[in-house]
Amino acid sequence: MQAVRNMPYGIQQPAVSAQLLALESDLRVSLFQRRPFVLTPAGDKLYRFILPFFQNLETIGEEIRGNATQQVRIGASDVILREHLPEIIQHLRTQFPMTKLTLRSGYQPDLIDWLRKQELDLALTLLDKNLPSGLQSTPVLKVPLVLLTSRKRKIKSASELWTQKRISEPLLSLPPNEIICRQFQESLRNRGLEWRPTVELSSLELIETYVESDYGFGLSVEVPGKKFSPRVKVLHLSDFPAVDFGVIWQGELTPFLKALLQESQRRAYMLTNRTADQQPGAVIKPRKVAGLPKTARAGI
């Protein structure tokens, strides 16, 4: 039995089989199908119930032994994990040297699902208007929607597209359940316009790549500090509502997560103001953020 071979302590297969048979007898249900091995619905339910216990055994063992290592599971998109989170974590390493991190990549719908299943402690992602019960969130900054197009095209403004009630140009976007797409489509409907995606792509990076090759217009967001390809033209959607980016969690924030939230707010402030400095005349709308000094609150 493969399960017996993977156990870190000595135990024989007959003993494991006897315990499983006794458990099935006590519960009066079959927990798995023998050949081929697959959990029954009852077995799957029991497995999901006990999984968090075994996942946390290493952590609680270290705490009991006095090492006080805390494991934190953080989810975010590839871009956040690659370009922003390393600097945030670097600022926290001195204060929390014993914290063990598990980083998981995903988009907003996946991250929400993992939080609900308690597979994540915190997610850095776009915020929906209505979060599932039990989840809490704090916005960090507003991210404007933009359209990307190849520099080969002569179009100068997105308003040139709005002259068509049903836009025929190809539209490249993320899947329709993503908040970026839902908010864009809602804004189009409010204007009496229809523009359905022609190509669905799994990431904003892929959208930019296809736009470079002039496959059509790409729906994206303008993250502070982000530089688009020189082969791409950015059409700002200033009259479309921006999307909120922030932090989502469940339950009480630990000291580490509180510090991570504050560091995320500080980084957002720095990026936003750096971008504003590069755009003469740009106005940053102030937003109060708990835990920051008054002089560091504008623009988050």
Secondary structure, 3 states (H helix, E strand, C coil): CHHHHCCCCCCCHHHHHHHHHHHHHHHCCCCEECCCCEECHHHHHHHHHHHHHHHCHHHHHHHHCCCCCEEEEEEECHHHHHHCHHHHHHHHCCCCCCEEEEEEECCHHHHHHHHHCCCCCEEEEECCCCCCCCEEEEEEEEECEEEEEECCCCCCCHHHHHHCCECCCCEEECCCCCHHHHHHHHHHHHCCCECCCCEECCCHHHHHHHHHCCCCEEEEECCCCCCCCCCEEEEECCCCCCEEEEEEEECCCCHHHHHHHHHHHHHHHHHHHHHHHCCCCCCCCECCCCCCCHHHCECC
